Amino acid sequence: MGLVGRTHALPMVMYRSASTFSTLGAGSWKTPKIITGYRFAGRKRFFGIAARGSPVRNSGVPRSRSSRSDGSPKDRRNPTLRPAAAERAARDRYAAVGVDVDAALRTLAGIRVSMHCWQGDDVAGFEHGTRELGAGLAVTGNHPGRARTVAELRSDLEKALSLIPGRHRVNLHAMYGEFGRRPVDRDQIETKHFQGWIEWAREQGLGLDFNPTCFSHPLADDGFTLAHPDPAVRAFWIEHCRRARTIGAAMGSALGTPCVTNVWIPDGFKDTPADRQTPRERLVESLDAVFREPFSAEHLRDALEPKLFGIGAESCTVASHEFCLGYAVARQKLLCLDAGHFHPTESIADKISSTLLWVPELLLHVSRGVRWDSDHVVTLNDDLLAIAHEVVANGALPRVHLGLDYFDASINRIAAWVIGSRNLIKALLVALLEPPGIRAAEWAGDRTARLALQEEARSLPWGVIWDGYCRSKEVPVGENWLIEVQRHEQQVLARR
């Protein structure tokens, strides 16, 4: 590819309009006719923005005179290009390999992904005063439109959820309460500070999950909370976590769905400690105090989250994987596996079946670490597909709670929610559509057939099924959700 005179020799470009694919040849680099996969009638538009600067007024699939009301092309010469016909063909292809698509979609529709609120405001929260994150956490980027109030955050969540198929959940940290004009310290939080969230979730048909916030506080500045050597500091954090459980139980009771309340602490040593055991003994005592009050499992599920290391805790993390796994098994709590909390080459997929033999349920925090726990937006990569496969293939969906955990301020924050959520749901769909012949071949000892069928399954038309699922849930198909996000950025986020 290079420059020839005043023209730019473009490669052959594939672009999609609904289910139609077309091919273009080279054109002038000064006046390209097709821009990055979008086809529009009339004026050129860049990513949903008209070339003359006016915002796109339509939503969903771009329309033209040759389009139907659902955005599908009027091509009588090739009816298989219509979405309904394409989906029938895809269903037939799956039926040929023993997959019941309707059953897979019914299961998918029942899965509730917990979407993390802290992506929307860069983990700032709504407490009085501002503090650095600390605890080895870092948010990079400064994309405009960060939510500054509870109302803005809820509005952004609603926009994101409107672009994601299915009914889901929202995950809150304790720092996101509505505290009024007077400062409320962490050991004084109450259910009333989250009543607005409960009412909002009820109106939206959502569940809520909850987390004590054991960072960004003066009593966490030295890197220790529940394992702190000072009994007074430990008592403060014990009370905070105890109150978080009470709030979580109130959320679960009010909304009729259990609230998963997850405890993660940053406690650890930057350099090599002389004594690793004593802090862990203190942590056992603190956790026992936190979990002492019983709550109904219909309202509250307790989880404990480990981590390999953190910035400022490189040499020893008190709540390591081994510690948390042992505690969860001994006390029969949920173990939280965060995809970014292990070695960069270590996948949590293989841990799912192992830990479910010993703990009642799992909480998965789906994230994407790049060389460390960088909390990048989740992409549809092999790690994500493997996690979804392990959950589905082992029949673990009833015992696994799925949540997202990342924060990226370098891109549109609503888009970050939508990309990660849709990718997780896509991965689950791929797993649910896996041909049963793969497992049958393994049971029969036919390793050749297993590998062959696994590889052939990669090219099955799951994307067509996904598009049909999005249409059935009345959310944009394909990349068309991006138009809605960009219009929202122009009309709402840019004014903040």
Buried (B, 14 or more C-beta within 10 A) or exposed (E): EEEEEEEBEBEEBEBBBBBBEEEBEBBEEEEBEBBEBBBBEEEBBEBBBBEEEEBBEEEBBBBBEEBEEBBBBEEEEEEEBBBEBBBBEBBEBBEEBEBBBEEBBEBBBEBBBBBBBBBBBBBBBBBEEEBEBBBBBBBEEEBEBBBEEBEBBBBBBBBBBBBBBBBBBBBBBBBBBBBEEEEBBBBEBEBEBBBBBBEBBBEBEBBBBBBBBBBBBEBBEEBBBBBBEEEEBBBBBBBBBBBBBBBBBBBBBBBEBBBBBBBBBBBBBBEEBEEBEEBBEBBBBBBEBBBEEEBEEEBBBBBBBBBBBBBBBBEBBBBBBEBBBBBBBEBEBBBBBBBBBBEEEBBBBEBBEEBBEEBBBBBBBBBBBEEBBBBBBBEBEEBBBBBBBBBBBEEBBEBBBBBBBBBBBEEBBBBBBBBBBBBBBBBBBBBBBBBEBBEBBBEEEBEEBBEBBBEEBEEBBBBBBBBBBBBEBEBBBBBBBBBBBBBBBBEBBEEE
